[in-house]
Amino acid sequence: MNADQAAVRQAIAANAQAELVRELQAAHLIIRNMLGLLSVNQKFVLAERNARDGVDGDGITRAFEREAVIKRAGGVA
Protein backbone atom coordinates (compact mmCIF):
# COMPACT_ATOMS: atom_id res chain seq x y z
CA MET A 1 0.00 0.00 0.00
CA ASN A 2 1.40 3.37 -0.95
CA ALA A 3 0.97 6.68 0.89
CA ASP A 4 -1.99 7.78 -1.24
CA GLN A 5 -3.84 4.53 -0.61
CA ALA A 6 -3.15 4.81 3.11
CA ALA A 7 -4.49 8.36 3.13
CA VAL A 8 -7.65 7.27 1.33
CA ARG A 9 -8.17 4.41 3.80
CA GLN A 10 -7.68 6.80 6.71
CA ALA A 11 -10.17 9.28 5.26
CA ILE A 12 -12.74 6.52 4.73
CA ALA A 13 -12.30 5.37 8.33
CA ALA A 14 -12.62 8.92 9.66
CA ASN A 15 -15.78 9.50 7.63
CA ALA A 16 -17.29 6.25 8.88
CA GLN A 17 -16.53 7.19 12.48
CA ALA A 18 -18.05 10.65 12.01
CA GLU A 19 -21.17 9.09 10.49
CA LEU A 20 -21.51 6.65 13.38
CA VAL A 21 -21.13 9.45 15.92
CA ARG A 22 -23.82 11.52 14.17
CA GLU A 23 -26.19 8.55 14.18
CA LEU A 24 -25.49 7.83 17.85
CA GLN A 25 -26.11 11.49 18.71
CA ALA A 26 -29.40 11.42 16.79
CA ALA A 27 -30.46 8.20 18.54
CA HIS A 28 -29.59 9.79 21.90
CA LEU A 29 -31.87 12.74 21.17
CA ILE A 30 -34.68 10.53 19.83
CA ILE A 31 -34.57 8.41 22.99
CA ARG A 32 -34.69 11.52 25.20
CA ASN A 33 -37.67 12.83 23.23
CA MET A 34 -39.42 9.47 23.55
CA LEU A 35 -38.88 9.37 27.30
CA GLY A 36 -40.52 12.77 27.58
CA LEU A 37 -43.69 11.35 26.06
CA LEU A 38 -43.94 8.17 28.14
CA SER A 39 -46.00 7.88 31.30
CA VAL A 40 -44.39 6.62 34.50
CA ASN A 41 -46.01 3.22 33.92
CA GLN A 42 -44.72 3.07 30.34
CA LYS A 43 -41.21 3.88 31.56
CA PHE A 44 -41.50 1.05 34.07
CA VAL A 45 -42.51 -1.38 31.32
CA LEU A 46 -39.62 -0.15 29.16
CA ALA A 47 -37.18 -0.72 32.03
CA GLU A 48 -38.52 -4.24 32.55
CA ARG A 49 -38.18 -5.12 28.87
CA ASN A 50 -34.67 -3.71 28.66
CA ALA A 51 -33.68 -5.79 31.70
CA ARG A 52 -35.32 -8.87 30.19
CA ASP A 53 -33.40 -8.37 26.95
CA GLY A 54 -30.10 -7.73 28.74
CA VAL A 55 -29.71 -4.15 27.55
CA ASP A 56 -30.34 -2.37 30.83
CA GLY A 57 -27.69 -0.16 32.32
CA ASP A 58 -27.39 2.88 34.51
CA GLY A 59 -30.94 4.13 33.94
CA ILE A 60 -33.60 2.69 31.67
CA THR A 61 -32.08 3.86 28.35
CA ARG A 62 -28.33 3.54 28.96
CA ALA A 63 -28.05 7.32 28.53
CA PHE A 64 -24.89 7.64 30.61
CA GLU A 65 -23.18 4.82 28.73
CA ARG A 66 -24.22 6.32 25.39
CA GLU A 67 -23.02 9.80 26.39
CA ALA A 68 -19.64 8.39 27.40
CA VAL A 69 -19.19 6.64 24.05
CA ILE A 70 -20.23 9.75 22.13
CA LYS A 71 -17.72 11.88 24.05
CA ARG A 72 -14.91 9.32 23.60
CA ALA A 73 -15.61 9.30 19.86
CA GLY A 74 -15.31 13.07 19.69
CA GLY A 75 -18.99 13.98 19.60
CA VAL A 76 -21.14 16.10 21.87
CA ALA A 77 -23.77 14.31 23.94
PDB file of N, CA, C and O in Angstrom:
ATOM      1  N   MET A   1       0.860  -1.180   0.000  1.00  0.00           N
ATOM      2  CA  MET A   1       0.000   0.000   0.000  1.00  0.00           C
ATOM      3  C   MET A   1       0.900   1.234   0.000  1.00  0.00           C
ATOM      4  O   MET A   1       1.834   1.342   0.794  1.00  0.00           O
ATOM      5  N   ASN A   2       0.599   2.149  -0.898  1.00  0.00           N
ATOM      6  CA  ASN A   2       1.403   3.374  -0.947  1.00  0.00           C
ATOM      7  C   ASN A   2       0.764   4.451  -0.061  1.00  0.00           C
ATOM      8  O   ASN A   2      -0.291   4.238   0.537  1.00  0.00           O
ATOM      9  N   ALA A   3       1.419   5.594   0.008  1.00  0.00           N
ATOM     10  CA  ALA A   3       0.970   6.678   0.891  1.00  0.00           C
ATOM     11  C   ALA A   3      -0.411   7.195   0.496  1.00  0.00           C
ATOM     12  O   ALA A   3      -1.230   7.496   1.364  1.00  0.00           O
ATOM     13  N   ASP A   4      -0.674   7.298  -0.796  1.00  0.00           N
ATOM     14  CA  ASP A   4      -1.985   7.777  -1.244  1.00  0.00           C
ATOM     15  C   ASP A   4      -3.097   6.813  -0.843  1.00  0.00           C
ATOM     16  O   ASP A   4      -4.163   7.236  -0.397  1.00  0.00           O
ATOM     17  N   GLN A   5      -2.847   5.531  -1.002  1.00  0.00           N
ATOM     18  CA  GLN A   5      -3.841   4.527  -0.612  1.00  0.00           C
ATOM     19  C   GLN A   5      -4.086   4.555   0.898  1.00  0.00           C
ATOM     20  O   GLN A   5      -5.219   4.422   1.358  1.00  0.00           O
ATOM     21  N   ALA A   6      -3.019   4.729   1.647  1.00  0.00           N
ATOM     22  CA  ALA A   6      -3.146   4.807   3.105  1.00  0.00           C
ATOM     23  C   ALA A   6      -3.966   6.028   3.507  1.00  0.00           C
ATOM     24  O   ALA A   6      -4.790   5.957   4.419  1.00  0.00           O
ATOM     25  N   ALA A   7      -3.741   7.136   2.831  1.00  0.00           N
ATOM     26  CA  ALA A   7      -4.489   8.359   3.135  1.00  0.00           C
ATOM     27  C   ALA A   7      -5.970   8.183   2.820  1.00  0.00           C
ATOM     28  O   ALA A   7      -6.829   8.639   3.574  1.00  0.00           O
ATOM     29  N   VAL A   8      -6.264   7.522   1.706  1.00  0.00           N
ATOM     30  CA  VAL A   8      -7.654   7.274   1.331  1.00  0.00           C
ATOM     31  C   VAL A   8      -8.320   6.372   2.370  1.00  0.00           C
ATOM     32  O   VAL A   8      -9.445   6.632   2.797  1.00  0.00           O
ATOM     33  N   ARG A   9      -7.622   5.318   2.770  1.00  0.00           N
ATOM     34  CA  ARG A   9      -8.174   4.410   3.800  1.00  0.00           C
ATOM     35  C   ARG A   9      -8.443   5.155   5.102  1.00  0.00           C
ATOM     36  O   ARG A   9      -9.471   4.946   5.746  1.00  0.00           O
ATOM     37  N   GLN A  10      -7.510   6.027   5.485  1.00  0.00           N
ATOM     38  CA  GLN A  10      -7.680   6.798   6.714  1.00  0.00           C
ATOM     39  C   GLN A  10      -8.878   7.738   6.600  1.00  0.00           C
ATOM     40  O   GLN A  10      -9.646   7.878   7.552  1.00  0.00           O
ATOM     41  N   ALA A  11      -9.042   8.375   5.459  1.00  0.00           N
ATOM     42  CA  ALA A  11     -10.172   9.282   5.257  1.00  0.00           C
ATOM     43  C   ALA A  11     -11.494   8.525   5.301  1.00  0.00           C
ATOM     44  O   ALA A  11     -12.473   9.008   5.871  1.00  0.00           O
ATOM     45  N   ILE A  12     -11.521   7.344   4.703  1.00  0.00           N
ATOM     46  CA  ILE A  12     -12.736   6.522   4.735  1.00  0.00           C
ATOM     47  C   ILE A  12     -13.079   6.133   6.161  1.00  0.00           C
ATOM     48  O   ILE A  12     -14.243   6.185   6.557  1.00  0.00           O
ATOM     49  N   ALA A  13     -12.074   5.742   6.934  1.00  0.00           N
ATOM     50  CA  ALA A  13     -12.299   5.365   8.332  1.00  0.00           C
ATOM     51  C   ALA A  13     -12.785   6.560   9.151  1.00  0.00           C
ATOM     52  O   ALA A  13     -13.687   6.418   9.977  1.00  0.00           O
ATOM     53  N   ALA A  14     -12.204   7.715   8.932  1.00  0.00           N
ATOM     54  CA  ALA A  14     -12.623   8.922   9.664  1.00  0.00           C
ATOM     55  C   ALA A  14     -14.058   9.302   9.307  1.00  0.00           C
ATOM     56  O   ALA A  14     -14.832   9.694  10.180  1.00  0.00           O
ATOM     57  N   ASN A  15     -14.410   9.188   8.043  1.00  0.00           N
ATOM     58  CA  ASN A  15     -15.779   9.496   7.626  1.00  0.00           C
ATOM     59  C   ASN A  15     -16.772   8.519   8.236  1.00  0.00           C
ATOM     60  O   ASN A  15     -17.858   8.915   8.659  1.00  0.00           O
ATOM     61  N   ALA A  16     -16.404   7.251   8.281  1.00  0.00           N
ATOM     62  CA  ALA A  16     -17.288   6.246   8.877  1.00  0.00           C
ATOM     63  C   ALA A  16     -17.484   6.522  10.359  1.00  0.00           C
ATOM     64  O   ALA A  16     -18.599   6.411  10.869  1.00  0.00           O
ATOM     65  N   GLN A  17     -16.405   6.883  11.057  1.00  0.00           N
ATOM     66  CA  GLN A  17     -16.526   7.190  12.476  1.00  0.00           C
ATOM     67  C   GLN A  17     -17.416   8.412  12.680  1.00  0.00           C
ATOM     68  O   GLN A  17     -18.269   8.410  13.567  1.00  0.00           O
ATOM     69  N   ALA A  18     -17.233   9.444  11.881  1.00  0.00           N
ATOM     70  CA  ALA A  18     -18.050  10.648  12.007  1.00  0.00           C
ATOM     71  C   ALA A  18     -19.521  10.334  11.764  1.00  0.00           C
ATOM     72  O   ALA A  18     -20.396  10.856  12.455  1.00  0.00           O
ATOM     73  N   GLU A  19     -19.789   9.481  10.781  1.00  0.00           N
ATOM     74  CA  GLU A  19     -21.170   9.092  10.488  1.00  0.00           C
ATOM     75  C   GLU A  19     -21.782   8.320  11.655  1.00  0.00           C
ATOM     76  O   GLU A  19     -22.933   8.555  12.023  1.00  0.00           O
ATOM     77  N   LEU A  20     -21.021   7.410  12.230  1.00  0.00           N
ATOM     78  CA  LEU A  20     -21.510   6.648  13.382  1.00  0.00           C
ATOM     79  C   LEU A  20     -21.782   7.554  14.581  1.00  0.00           C
ATOM     80  O   LEU A  20     -22.778   7.373  15.282  1.00  0.00           O
ATOM     81  N   VAL A  21     -20.915   8.515  14.816  1.00  0.00           N
ATOM     82  CA  VAL A  21     -21.125   9.453  15.923  1.00  0.00           C
ATOM     83  C   VAL A  21     -22.389  10.268  15.692  1.00  0.00           C
ATOM     84  O   VAL A  21     -23.173  10.465  16.620  1.00  0.00           O
ATOM     85  N   ARG A  22     -22.601  10.746  14.468  1.00  0.00           N
ATOM     86  CA  ARG A  22     -23.821  11.522  14.168  1.00  0.00           C
ATOM     87  C   ARG A  22     -25.072  10.676  14.408  1.00  0.00           C
ATOM     88  O   ARG A  22     -26.051  11.159  14.975  1.00  0.00           O
ATOM     89  N   GLU A  23     -25.037   9.429  13.981  1.00  0.00           N
ATOM     90  CA  GLU A  23     -26.190   8.546  14.184  1.00  0.00           C
ATOM     91  C   GLU A  23     -26.429   8.272  15.668  1.00  0.00           C
ATOM     92  O   GLU A  23     -27.574   8.246  16.120  1.00  0.00           O
ATOM     93  N   LEU A  24     -25.356   8.071  16.420  1.00  0.00           N
ATOM     94  CA  LEU A  24     -25.488   7.832  17.854  1.00  0.00           C
ATOM     95  C   LEU A  24     -26.029   9.075  18.560  1.00  0.00           C
ATOM     96  O   LEU A  24     -26.845   8.962  19.475  1.00  0.00           O
ATOM     97  N   GLN A  25     -25.583  10.252  18.143  1.00  0.00           N
ATOM     98  CA  GLN A  25     -26.108  11.495  18.712  1.00  0.00           C
ATOM     99  C   GLN A  25     -27.591  11.651  18.394  1.00  0.00           C
ATOM    100  O   GLN A  25     -28.370  12.061  19.255  1.00  0.00           O
ATOM    101  N   ALA A  26     -27.986  11.326  17.165  1.00  0.00           N
ATOM    102  CA  ALA A  26     -29.397  11.421  16.788  1.00  0.00           C
ATOM    103  C   ALA A  26     -30.228  10.433  17.603  1.00  0.00           C
ATOM    104  O   ALA A  26     -31.302  10.781  18.093  1.00  0.00           O
ATOM    105  N   ALA A  27     -29.740   9.210  17.749  1.00  0.00           N
ATOM    106  CA  ALA A  27     -30.455   8.204  18.543  1.00  0.00           C
ATOM    107  C   ALA A  27     -30.596   8.669  19.988  1.00  0.00           C
ATOM    108  O   ALA A  27     -31.639   8.466  20.608  1.00  0.00           O
ATOM    109  N   HIS A  28     -29.560   9.284  20.518  1.00  0.00           N
ATOM    110  CA  HIS A  28     -29.587   9.787  21.896  1.00  0.00           C
ATOM    111  C   HIS A  28     -30.714  10.813  22.059  1.00  0.00           C
ATOM    112  O   HIS A  28     -31.460  10.772  23.037  1.00  0.00           O
ATOM    113  N   LEU A  29     -30.829  11.714  21.114  1.00  0.00           N
ATOM    114  CA  LEU A  29     -31.875  12.740  21.173  1.00  0.00           C
ATOM    115  C   LEU A  29     -33.262  12.132  20.976  1.00  0.00           C
ATOM    116  O   LEU A  29     -34.211  12.522  21.657  1.00  0.00           O
ATOM    117  N   ILE A  30     -33.387  11.189  20.061  1.00  0.00           N
ATOM    118  CA  ILE A  30     -34.676  10.526  19.829  1.00  0.00           C
ATOM    119  C   ILE A  30     -35.138   9.815  21.095  1.00  0.00           C
ATOM    120  O   ILE A  30     -36.311   9.888  21.461  1.00  0.00           O
ATOM    121  N   ILE A  31     -34.217   9.129  21.759  1.00  0.00           N
ATOM    122  CA  ILE A  31     -34.569   8.406  22.991  1.00  0.00           C
ATOM    123  C   ILE A  31     -34.994   9.389  24.073  1.00  0.00           C
ATOM    124  O   ILE A  31     -35.964   9.137  24.787  1.00  0.00           O
ATOM    125  N   ARG A  32     -34.288  10.496  24.203  1.00  0.00           N
ATOM    126  CA  ARG A  32     -34.691  11.515  25.196  1.00  0.00           C
ATOM    127  C   ARG A  32     -36.084  12.058  24.886  1.00  0.00           C
ATOM    128  O   ARG A  32     -36.908  12.220  25.787  1.00  0.00           O
ATOM    129  N   ASN A  33     -36.344  12.339  23.610  1.00  0.00           N
ATOM    130  CA  ASN A  33     -37.667  12.834  23.225  1.00  0.00           C
ATOM    131  C   ASN A  33     -38.745  11.809  23.560  1.00  0.00           C
ATOM    132  O   ASN A  33     -39.806  12.165  24.072  1.00  0.00           O
ATOM    133  N   MET A  34     -38.472  10.539  23.271  1.00  0.00           N
ATOM    134  CA  MET A  34     -39.425   9.468  23.546  1.00  0.00           C
ATOM    135  C   MET A  34     -39.714   9.374  25.039  1.00  0.00           C
ATOM    136  O   MET A  34     -40.867   9.218  25.443  1.00  0.00           O
ATOM    137  N   LEU A  35     -38.678   9.467  25.851  1.00  0.00           N
ATOM    138  CA  LEU A  35     -38.880   9.374  27.297  1.00  0.00           C
ATOM    139  C   LEU A  35     -39.781  10.492  27.803  1.00  0.00           C
ATOM    140  O   LEU A  35     -40.552  10.302  28.744  1.00  0.00           O
ATOM    141  N   GLY A  36     -39.680  11.654  27.175  1.00  0.00           N
ATOM    142  CA  GLY A  36     -40.522  12.773  27.575  1.00  0.00           C
ATOM    143  C   GLY A  36     -41.998  12.554  27.288  1.00  0.00           C
ATOM    144  O   GLY A  36     -42.849  13.234  27.862  1.00  0.00           O
ATOM    145  N   LEU A  37     -42.306  11.623  26.416  1.00  0.00           N
ATOM    146  CA  LEU A  37     -43.692  11.350  26.055  1.00  0.00           C
ATOM    147  C   LEU A  37     -44.295  10.172  26.820  1.00  0.00           C
ATOM    148  O   LEU A  37     -45.514  10.004  26.838  1.00  0.00           O
ATOM    149  N   LEU A  38     -43.450   9.359  27.450  1.00  0.00           N
ATOM    150  CA  LEU A  38     -43.940   8.169  28.142  1.00  0.00           C
ATOM    151  C   LEU A  38     -44.472   8.500  29.530  1.00  0.00           C
ATOM    152  O   LEU A  38     -43.967   9.389  30.216  1.00  0.00           O
ATOM    153  N   SER A  39     -45.500   7.764  29.924  1.00  0.00           N
ATOM    154  CA  SER A  39     -45.997   7.884  31.296  1.00  0.00           C
ATOM    155  C   SER A  39     -45.042   7.142  32.225  1.00  0.00           C
ATOM    156  O   SER A  39     -44.159   6.417  31.765  1.00  0.00           O
ATOM    157  N   VAL A  40     -45.217   7.322  33.514  1.00  0.00           N
ATOM    158  CA  VAL A  40     -44.393   6.618  34.497  1.00  0.00           C
ATOM    159  C   VAL A  40     -44.550   5.112  34.315  1.00  0.00           C
ATOM    160  O   VAL A  40     -43.564   4.377  34.363  1.00  0.00           O
ATOM    161  N   ASN A  41     -45.774   4.650  34.107  1.00  0.00           N
ATOM    162  CA  ASN A  41     -46.013   3.225  33.918  1.00  0.00           C
ATOM    163  C   ASN A  41     -45.324   2.709  32.651  1.00  0.00           C
ATOM    164  O   ASN A  41     -44.752   1.619  32.657  1.00  0.00           O
ATOM    165  N   GLN A  42     -45.377   3.478  31.579  1.00  0.00           N
ATOM    166  CA  GLN A  42     -44.720   3.067  30.339  1.00  0.00           C
ATOM    167  C   GLN A  42     -43.204   2.994  30.514  1.00  0.00           C
ATOM    168  O   GLN A  42     -42.556   2.105  29.961  1.00  0.00           O
ATOM    169  N   LYS A  43     -42.642   3.919  31.277  1.00  0.00           N
ATOM    170  CA  LYS A  43     -41.206   3.883  31.562  1.00  0.00           C
ATOM    171  C   LYS A  43     -40.849   2.643  32.371  1.00  0.00           C
ATOM    172  O   LYS A  43     -39.791   2.048  32.165  1.00  0.00           O
ATOM    173  N   PHE A  44     -41.718   2.256  33.280  1.00  0.00           N
ATOM    174  CA  PHE A  44     -41.498   1.048  34.071  1.00  0.00           C
ATOM    175  C   PHE A  44     -41.485  -0.185  33.166  1.00  0.00           C
ATOM    176  O   PHE A  44     -40.620  -1.051  33.295  1.00  0.00           O
ATOM    177  N   VAL A  45     -42.448  -0.254  32.255  1.00  0.00           N
ATOM    178  CA  VAL A  45     -42.509  -1.384  31.316  1.00  0.00           C
ATOM    179  C   VAL A  45     -41.258  -1.399  30.437  1.00  0.00           C
ATOM    180  O   VAL A  45     -40.689  -2.462  30.191  1.00  0.00           O
ATOM    181  N   LEU A  46     -40.831  -0.243  29.970  1.00  0.00           N
ATOM    182  CA  LEU A  46     -39.617  -0.149  29.161  1.00  0.00           C
ATOM    183  C   LEU A  46     -38.414  -0.671  29.942  1.00  0.00           C
ATOM    184  O   LEU A  46     -37.607  -1.432  29.407  1.00  0.00           O
ATOM    185  N   ALA A  47     -38.294  -0.267  31.197  1.00  0.00           N
ATOM    186  CA  ALA A  47     -37.178  -0.723  32.029  1.00  0.00           C
ATOM    187  C   ALA A  47     -37.210  -2.240  32.199  1.00  0.00           C
ATOM    188  O   ALA A  47     -36.172  -2.899  32.139  1.00  0.00           O
ATOM    189  N   GLU A  48     -38.400  -2.787  32.410  1.00  0.00           N
ATOM    190  CA  GLU A  48     -38.523  -4.239  32.555  1.00  0.00           C
ATOM    191  C   GLU A  48     -38.088  -4.964  31.283  1.00  0.00           C
ATOM    192  O   GLU A  48     -37.368  -5.960  31.347  1.00  0.00           O
ATOM    193  N   ARG A  49     -38.521  -4.469  30.145  1.00  0.00           N
ATOM    194  CA  ARG A  49     -38.183  -5.116  28.874  1.00  0.00           C
ATOM    195  C   ARG A  49     -36.691  -5.008  28.573  1.00  0.00           C
ATOM    196  O   ARG A  49     -36.084  -5.956  28.075  1.00  0.00           O
ATOM    197  N   ASN A  50     -36.107  -3.859  28.876  1.00  0.00           N
ATOM    198  CA  ASN A  50     -34.673  -3.708  28.661  1.00  0.00           C
ATOM    199  C   ASN A  50     -33.893  -4.671  29.547  1.00  0.00           C
ATOM    200  O   ASN A  50     -32.902  -5.256  29.109  1.00  0.00           O
ATOM    201  N   ALA A  51     -34.334  -4.838  30.787  1.00  0.00           N
ATOM    202  CA  ALA A  51     -33.678  -5.785  31.695  1.00  0.00           C
ATOM    203  C   ALA A  51     -33.850  -7.212  31.175  1.00  0.00           C
ATOM    204  O   ALA A  51     -32.904  -8.000  31.181  1.00  0.00           O
ATOM    205  N   ARG A  52     -35.042  -7.532  30.734  1.00  0.00           N
ATOM    206  CA  ARG A  52     -35.316  -8.869  30.192  1.00  0.00           C
ATOM    207  C   ARG A  52     -34.415  -9.184  29.008  1.00  0.00           C
ATOM    208  O   ARG A  52     -33.939 -10.310  28.859  1.00  0.00           O
ATOM    209  N   ASP A  53     -34.184  -8.176  28.166  1.00  0.00           N
ATOM    210  CA  ASP A  53     -33.400  -8.373  26.955  1.00  0.00           C
ATOM    211  C   ASP A  53     -31.895  -8.179  27.181  1.00  0.00           C
ATOM    212  O   ASP A  53     -31.102  -8.302  26.247  1.00  0.00           O
ATOM    213  N   GLY A  54     -31.514  -7.877  28.412  1.00  0.00           N
ATOM    214  CA  GLY A  54     -30.101  -7.731  28.740  1.00  0.00           C
ATOM    215  C   GLY A  54     -29.455  -6.463  28.237  1.00  0.00           C
ATOM    216  O   GLY A  54     -28.242  -6.420  28.031  1.00  0.00           O
ATOM    217  N   VAL A  55     -30.265  -5.413  28.032  1.00  0.00           N
ATOM    218  CA  VAL A  55     -29.711  -4.146  27.553  1.00  0.00           C
ATOM    219  C   VAL A  55     -29.937  -3.015  28.554  1.00  0.00           C
ATOM    220  O   VAL A  55     -29.884  -1.836  28.202  1.00  0.00           O
ATOM    221  N   ASP A  56     -30.187  -3.392  29.800  1.00  0.00           N
ATOM    222  CA  ASP A  56     -30.339  -2.366  30.828  1.00  0.00           C
ATOM    223  C   ASP A  56     -28.959  -1.887  31.253  1.00  0.00           C
ATOM    224  O   ASP A  56     -27.949  -2.555  31.028  1.00  0.00           O
ATOM    225  N   GLY A  57     -28.944  -0.741  31.860  1.00  0.00           N
ATOM    226  CA  GLY A  57     -27.686  -0.163  32.318  1.00  0.00           C
ATOM    227  C   GLY A  57     -27.975   0.802  33.440  1.00  0.00           C
ATOM    228  O   GLY A  57     -28.893   0.596  34.234  1.00  0.00           O
ATOM    229  N   ASP A  58     -27.195   1.845  33.501  1.00  0.00           N
ATOM    230  CA  ASP A  58     -27.391   2.879  34.514  1.00  0.00           C
ATOM    231  C   ASP A  58     -28.534   3.768  34.033  1.00  0.00           C
ATOM    232  O   ASP A  58     -28.307   4.722  33.289  1.00  0.00           O
ATOM    233  N   GLY A  59     -29.752   3.463  34.450  1.00  0.00           N
ATOM    234  CA  GLY A  59     -30.945   4.131  33.938  1.00  0.00           C
ATOM    235  C   GLY A  59     -31.627   3.236  32.922  1.00  0.00           C
ATOM    236  O   GLY A  59     -31.065   2.222  32.508  1.00  0.00           O
ATOM    237  N   ILE A  60     -32.830   3.602  32.518  1.00  0.00           N
ATOM    238  CA  ILE A  60     -33.595   2.689  31.671  1.00  0.00           C
ATOM    239  C   ILE A  60     -33.198   2.736  30.192  1.00  0.00           C
ATOM    240  O   ILE A  60     -33.584   1.851  29.428  1.00  0.00           O
ATOM    241  N   THR A  61     -32.430   3.758  29.774  1.00  0.00           N
ATOM    242  CA  THR A  61     -32.083   3.858  28.354  1.00  0.00           C
ATOM    243  C   THR A  61     -30.583   3.860  28.091  1.00  0.00           C
ATOM    244  O   THR A  61     -30.155   4.136  26.971  1.00  0.00           O
ATOM    245  N   ARG A  62     -29.785   3.560  29.100  1.00  0.00           N
ATOM    246  CA  ARG A  62     -28.327   3.545  28.965  1.00  0.00           C
ATOM    247  C   ARG A  62     -27.788   4.906  28.517  1.00  0.00           C
ATOM    248  O   ARG A  62     -26.795   4.976  27.794  1.00  0.00           O
ATOM    249  N   ALA A  63     -28.443   5.979  28.947  1.00  0.00           N
ATOM    250  CA  ALA A  63     -28.050   7.323  28.525  1.00  0.00           C
ATOM    251  C   ALA A  63     -26.618   7.656  28.933  1.00  0.00           C
ATOM    252  O   ALA A  63     -25.869   8.235  28.146  1.00  0.00           O
ATOM    253  N   PHE A  64     -26.237   7.301  30.143  1.00  0.00           N
ATOM    254  CA  PHE A  64     -24.885   7.639  30.607  1.00  0.00           C
ATOM    255  C   PHE A  64     -23.827   6.878  29.814  1.00  0.00           C
ATOM    256  O   PHE A  64     -22.782   7.426  29.464  1.00  0.00           O
ATOM    257  N   GLU A  65     -24.113   5.616  29.538  1.00  0.00           N
ATOM    258  CA  GLU A  65     -23.184   4.825  28.733  1.00  0.00           C
ATOM    259  C   GLU A  65     -23.067   5.380  27.320  1.00  0.00           C
ATOM    260  O   GLU A  65     -21.972   5.459  26.764  1.00  0.00           O
ATOM    261  N   ARG A  66     -24.210   5.767  26.742  1.00  0.00           N
ATOM    262  CA  ARG A  66     -24.223   6.322  25.389  1.00  0.00           C
ATOM    263  C   ARG A  66     -23.481   7.653  25.343  1.00  0.00           C
ATOM    264  O   ARG A  66     -22.702   7.899  24.422  1.00  0.00           O
ATOM    265  N   GLU A  67     -23.716   8.511  26.331  1.00  0.00           N
ATOM    266  CA  GLU A  67     -23.017   9.800  26.390  1.00  0.00           C
ATOM    267  C   GLU A  67     -21.507   9.606  26.467  1.00  0.00           C
ATOM    268  O   GLU A  67     -20.748  10.321  25.813  1.00  0.00           O
ATOM    269  N   ALA A  68     -21.078   8.643  27.264  1.00  0.00           N
ATOM    270  CA  ALA A  68     -19.642   8.387  27.403  1.00  0.00           C
ATOM    271  C   ALA A  68     -19.012   7.955  26.079  1.00  0.00           C
ATOM    272  O   ALA A  68     -17.919   8.399  25.730  1.00  0.00           O
ATOM    273  N   VAL A  69     -19.703   7.095  25.355  1.00  0.00           N
ATOM    274  CA  VAL A  69     -19.190   6.637  24.055  1.00  0.00           C
ATOM    275  C   VAL A  69     -19.155   7.780  23.066  1.00  0.00           C
ATOM    276  O   VAL A  69     -18.187   7.916  22.319  1.00  0.00           O
ATOM    277  N   ILE A  70     -20.187   8.604  23.043  1.00  0.00           N
ATOM    278  CA  ILE A  70     -20.228   9.748  22.128  1.00  0.00           C
ATOM    279  C   ILE A  70     -19.056  10.681  22.425  1.00  0.00           C
ATOM    280  O   ILE A  70     -18.373  11.129  21.503  1.00  0.00           O
ATOM    281  N   LYS A  71     -18.821  10.973  23.689  1.00  0.00           N
ATOM    282  CA  LYS A  71     -17.719  11.878  24.055  1.00  0.00           C
ATOM    283  C   LYS A  71     -16.357  11.280  23.678  1.00  0.00           C
ATOM    284  O   LYS A  71     -15.489  11.982  23.158  1.00  0.00           O
ATOM    285  N   ARG A  72     -16.177   9.976  23.944  1.00  0.00           N
ATOM    286  CA  ARG A  72     -14.907   9.323  23.598  1.00  0.00           C
ATOM    287  C   ARG A  72     -14.658   9.346  22.091  1.00  0.00           C
ATOM    288  O   ARG A  72     -13.512   9.407  21.643  1.00  0.00           O
ATOM    289  N   ALA A  73     -15.738   9.298  21.317  1.00  0.00           N
ATOM    290  CA  ALA A  73     -15.608   9.297  19.856  1.00  0.00           C
ATOM    291  C   ALA A  73     -15.487  10.702  19.277  1.00  0.00           C
ATOM    292  O   ALA A  73     -15.385  10.871  18.062  1.00  0.00           O
ATOM    293  N   GLY A  74     -15.497  11.705  20.147  1.00  0.00           N
ATOM    294  CA  GLY A  74     -15.308  13.065  19.690  1.00  0.00           C
ATOM    295  C   GLY A  74     -16.573  13.851  19.435  1.00  0.00           C
ATOM    296  O   GLY A  74     -16.515  14.967  18.917  1.00  0.00           O
ATOM    297  N   GLY A  75     -17.722  13.285  19.792  1.00  0.00           N
ATOM    298  CA  GLY A  75     -18.987  13.983  19.597  1.00  0.00           C
ATOM    299  C   GLY A  75     -19.412  14.741  20.844  1.00  0.00           C
ATOM    300  O   GLY A  75     -18.708  14.760  21.854  1.00  0.00           O
ATOM    301  N   VAL A  76     -20.559  15.353  20.751  1.00  0.00           N
ATOM    302  CA  VAL A  76     -21.138  16.100  21.867  1.00  0.00           C
ATOM    303  C   VAL A  76     -22.448  15.444  22.233  1.00  0.00           C
ATOM    304  O   VAL A  76     -23.361  15.343  21.414  1.00  0.00           O
ATOM    305  N   ALA A  77     -22.531  14.999  23.478  1.00  0.00           N
ATOM    306  CA  ALA A  77     -23.765  14.310  23.938  1.00  0.00           C
ATOM    307  C   ALA A  77     -24.792  15.325  24.390  1.00  0.00           C
ATOM    308  O   ALA A  77     -25.888  14.951  24.809  1.00  0.00           O
TER     309      ALA A  77
END
